[in-house]
Amino acid sequence: MRLFVALDLPWEVREQLAGLAVGIAGARWVPVENYHLTLRFIGEVAPPRAEDIDHALAALRGRAFKLALSGVGTFDKAGRPMALYAGVERSPPLDHLQGKIETALQRAGLPPERRRFVPHVTLARLDNAMEARLAAFVQARNLFRTAPFAVEHFTLFSSQLGKEASVYTAEVEYPLG
C-alpha cells in the first residue's frame, strides 16, 4: 500500500486552481480531484505498518487553522523545470502540524524525511516545456491568491499509480480541534 499524509482542499479552491491549468505545451496537468497539499510522503508499506501509521496519526492533537494559497512557481531538477505548483502563504500552524506529523511517523518507525518541507499544490508535471512560455505563465499568475480557508482535518491517503494519473483514496481523516 502506497501512502501519504495531506490536506484535502475545498472544492472552491480546487476550481480556482483548475482555472490556472491552461496554456503550457508539455504540461501534464494534475486532475482537479487530485489537488492536495502533501504534509508527508510515506511510500509503500505493508498492512501492519499502515496500522502503526494510523495509530500514530490518530494520537495527534492540533488546532484547526486558516490557510491561503498564493502565487505559482516551478520546481527544477538539474536546471530544468519539472513541476508547476501553487504556493502557500506562510503559516506557522501549518509548519507546526507538519512537524508533529513527521515526529509521530518517526516514532512509528519511519525514517526521517530527507527533503525540506515546502508547502505547495502540484498543478502539472512538465516535460520539455518552453522555458520562456513557462516564465511568462508564472509571472502572469504571480498574484494568484485564494481566500483563506479552514483546515479542520488532515488525511491519510493511499495512492495507486495509473497510466494517465494516480488514483488517490482518502483512507482516514484526522480531525483538528
Order of alpha helices (4+ residues) and beta strands (2+ residues): beta-alpha-beta-beta-alpha-beta-beta-beta-alpha-beta-alpha-beta-beta-beta
